[in-house]
Amino acid sequence: MAKLEVAEIKQAIKQIGLANNKAKNLKQMSQQLIDRHGGEVPKSFEALEALAGVGHKTASVVMSQAFGHPAFPVDTHIHRLMWRWGLSNGKSVEQTEKDAKRLFPKELWNKLHLQIIYYGRAYSPARDPDPFAPCSAFTPRFHQGDFRLYEDVMNFGKEMDVISIEIEQVNVGALRELQALGKRVFPDPDVLEMFQNKAKQKSFYLENDIPVAPLVGAQDYPLVQKLEEGGYDGKGVKLINNADEAEGLLEGPSFYEACASIQKELACIVWKLNDQVLVSPLVEQVFDPGLNLVDYLLSPAEVSEEVENRCKSIAHKLGSQLKGSGFFAIEFFWNTDDAIWVNETAPRLHNSGHVGMESWNVSQFDAFVRLLLEMPMYDWRSRNYGAMLNLIGKEWDEVSTLVDYQEGGDVYLHWYNKKESRPGRKMGHLNVLGSDYEVLKRAISELKKKV
């Protein structure tokens, strides 16, 4: 192998991931085996880990399986399952390996690590980037992988009858092929591709007479810069007030919008099955100016019936123009001149719909399941006044310290069980019910002091 060109090795292994780097390492490692070990594979951790591309896990596999030396290689299945079983804290693979070696007899290591891997493959087969994703605790068919990669999405989707998304950046090519294989895919891959690019999304609005902020030039200050791709949860958007601030423009293909003179930010959900289009109650979003994330929201929105009907009419029109069936969260600006603009649309379940778990007749999650199963859907309505307070992560060592507020009275805690807390990350939310808007606002104010 040392005599082969890197391109030849890459061609031979192209079907596996990271083929470019692996091909380079294989060529270099082969030469190192010749130069350092006379063409033989060394029988020590130190020598193995000194070879190009060989880390501790690979060295452990070689030592255990090739030479029978007791070792406990930790792959993603073992790392995740040890944490789920409460046998390790999951902070690192190094810690998981230490815990496994402490808990299990040395004579079982070489066999047991394979047994755990086989169990993981059978009941938790590999595809979500995070092995500790909250959903992994609720299904024996959790898949770990990268939703941006064609192969991972295909391997996952082939086992499914109905496929949907919870984030926009899923590989569209794979979804198209799965749809061609007869799988039901929500939203339609063509629609998802449009929403992956804010410039294409903007063009769709303009072509279908959906009211939006006007496009402006790159020096028509003040303006809002939006990256065409990659923006999510407040990222990829920047307000530029004047030429001095233009030096801080975001890097990447962008477009520019006129600044909105915002009176309130509103949102609703559109449920679409074939030609049936239903719109949820309108909610009012109050943003954290520092994080550009929703701080809390009110349901129904504290606006006139006329404003609510205008927003819902726009939402219905937008949903009707989209290809196929789907679930869409639409965010609006209601401006001081009384104009209503669509800001953005997310083709998925959305933070703005969480309040409906307690305050709507049908929660967004119930509605989403009905869409996937093609079940009848009720007209959406508010049952009572409700509010939702996002619980945003900070730099705590332990997630459990983030909130000590327990469910009680008219307050409902919804905790996402995310393993890692970090600044700006949504860790959960509190839903509050009240008799009117003033009661809700006082409750939110008090809750914010406690969490």
Order of alpha helices (4+ residues) and beta strands (2+ residues): alpha-alpha-alpha-alpha-alpha-alpha-alpha-alpha-beta-alpha-beta-alpha-alpha-beta-beta-beta-beta-beta-beta-beta-alpha-beta-beta-alpha-alpha-beta-beta-beta-alpha
